[in-house]
Amino acid sequence: MADKDENVDEAEVVWEGDCLEVVRTFPKPIREDLGADIRRLQLGERPLNSRPMSSIGQRVYELRQMDENGWYRVIYLGKVDNRLHMLHAFIKKSAKTSRNDLQIASARLKAVNARLMEEKRNAKKRK
């Protein structure tokens, strides 16, 4: 019998690069808030503090939290094939996102898209 909290439509979270390791360095209250927003995303709900990152790509967003030390960000790709891809995590010290952080997220998005295309090609070959 399935656990009553189990949801078959729950999205899988895929952490790209060092994203998870970086999030693990964030203060516990920040991790908890980001974790709650990721959980909302898994369940198809809207996160509490997010915005689109169209400069990186379509369906790319950032989760946002802050404390006295800075702004904590997790850039992610919206649900594709029931998976959420966490592309990049970092701490901002200024209002503008650094070019380096944008480039890292863009490169990881490109790698994810290439992997998804390869999975689709392989799925077609098996049919």
Secondary structure as GFF3:
##gff-version 3
##sequence-region A 1 127
A	DSSP	beta_strand	12	15	.	.	.	ID=ss1
A	DSSP	alpha_helix	19	24	.	.	.	ID=ss2
A	DSSP	alpha_helix	28	42	.	.	.	ID=ss3
A	DSSP	beta_strand	50	52	.	.	.	ID=ss4
A	DSSP	beta_strand	60	67	.	.	.	ID=ss5
A	DSSP	beta_strand	70	80	.	.	.	ID=ss6
A	DSSP	beta_strand	83	92	.	.	.	ID=ss7
A	DSSP	alpha_helix	99	126	.	.	.	ID=ss8
###
